[in-house]
Amino acid sequence: MDASPKLNKIKAVLAERNVTGWMLAIFLNVSEQTVSSWCQNSSQPNRVYFNKIADFLNVDQRDLIVSTPPGKNKLAEVLREEHKKFLAEGKGTYVNEESIGGKKSKKILNPELVKRLRDLVEKSEK
């Protein structure tokens, strides 16, 4: 059984509309193999092609995408709370990094914050 997630419903919508893959390939000026790989979900069309496919099939783009239930993890919430703690310690989200030659500096994410949040993500994956 194929464990790869199904991200689009192009094959099903083609069947509902009684349109073949080769017709779509001709319309998009791509190979039949490209359309086949989209239909099998082994690759995905980019956003421009999704728009063209929806237009060709006269459907909303959302009708071409498999809906997924929301995740059950609270990782974004945990990271947001950790960021608040970090700020409460008087540390900043960004720091200035001097570029080569010291002529310009640019703001980058604080490496200490990045490490702290990545450690939390790593712990959550165990």
N, C-alpha and C positions, 0 to 999 in steps of 0.2 A: 504494500500500500504506500502511495506517495505521501510523505509527511510535509511537503512544502505547502504553505498556506495558499488558499485561493484568494487572490486579491481583486480579481475582476470577474465579471459575468458576461464578457463579450460573446463567448460561445453560445450561451443560453439566449441572449438577446438576438443574436443572428438567427438562431433557430426559431424564436418567437416571430420574427419578422420575415421568415422564409427567405433569408438572404444567405448566400454562400460566402465562404471565406475568400474565394478568388474574386468575387465581385467587390468585396471590401478592399482587397489588395489592389485591384485595378483603380478604384476610386482614389485610394491613398498614394498610388504609385510606389508601392512597396512590394516585396516578394510574397508569394503565398506562404513561404516558410516563416516569414516575419509574423504574418497574421496567425498562422498556426501556433507559433510559440506564445503569442498573446492569449490565444484561446485555451492553451494548455497551462497557462500561468507559469510558464518557465521563464518568461520575461514579460515586462510591462511596457505599454506604450507611454511615451512622454505626454505631458499635459496638452501639447498642441494636437497630437494624434487623438487623445481622448476627446477633445473638443470636436475634431473632424468626424470621428466615429459616431459620436452622439448626434451630430448634425446629419450625417448620412442615414442613420437609423431612425431619425426623428424621435429621439428620446432625450431625457434629461441626463447629463453626465453622471449624476448620482445613481441612475438606473444601471450603470455599467460597473459599479463598484460594490464589492461584497461588504455588507455592514458587519461591524464587529461589536461585541458587547464591551462596555467599558472595563478596564482592568480593575483588579481588586487591591492592588498594592497602594500604599499611601506614601510612596517614596517622594513624590514632588512636595507633599506636605512636610515630610520629615526634613528634606533639604531646605525648604523655606524657613522652618523653625531653627535649624542649625545656623542658617545665614543670619537670622535675627540675633541669636546668641553671639555670633562672631562680631556683629556690629555693636552689640551692647558692651563688648570687651574693649571698645574704642578702636577697633581695626576697620579698615576700609575694604570695600568690595574690589576696588581698583587701586593699582599703584602705578607710578610713573616708571617707565623703563627707558634708560638712556640708549639711544641708538648709537651705532658705530661712529666714532669721532666726537661724540658728546654734543653734537650740534642740535639735535632734535630729541625730544622725548615723546613717548607715546604711552597712552594708558593701556594697561593690560590687567587681566583678572589677577587678583592677589594670589600668588602661588600657594601661600599658606591656606587660604580659603579653598582653593582648588583641591589641595591634598586632603584637607579635612572632609570635604564633600565626597570626593572619590572614595575615601576610606569607608564612608557610610554606605555608598552604593555597593562597594565590594562586600561589605558585611551582609547587606540585604540579599545578595545573590547566593549566599552560602546556606 
